[in-house]
Amino acid sequence: MDNNINSEEQNNNNEPNTLNNSDMTNTTITPSQQVYINPHVNSPEEEELLKAFIGENYDKITKNEFNVSGFFLKTWYMFYRKMMLYGILICLANFVISCIFPFFTIALHILLGFLVNKLYIGFAKKKIQKIKNNNPGADMQTLKNICASSGGASIGHVVLGLIAE
């Protein structure tokens, strides 16, 4: 008899499987309890910091695929969200597109409407990582306060963005 059991045979058994992971000790999971684990899900700590960074529109930004403000306001929305470099790059892209292909500017609007939330979340995660690296001994509340002051929205940045445009 072969002692090697392939995963199909093991999953068809009613015997529980043992999951070994560096984050968990030996955890017994029966086949009916097996679930898909998304490797891109943030830890609860990272999620709290992201909420603090984004501010009151956290649910809208993380759950909606299309951002109406990003569609209509393009660069101004990016400046409002303190994404100065992205705002300047989109401003330049809009200028080039409107000069060479004026009919494609609506395509840029639509594209930004779909991408601005993803861009902002990526931007926020990078900023949060920098904050964590710069404050290695800080407790969670201190990190949340720093994230809240570094993130969010700013009318002053819109003014700076308008000057940059």
Disulfide bonds with the S-S distance in Angstrom:
none
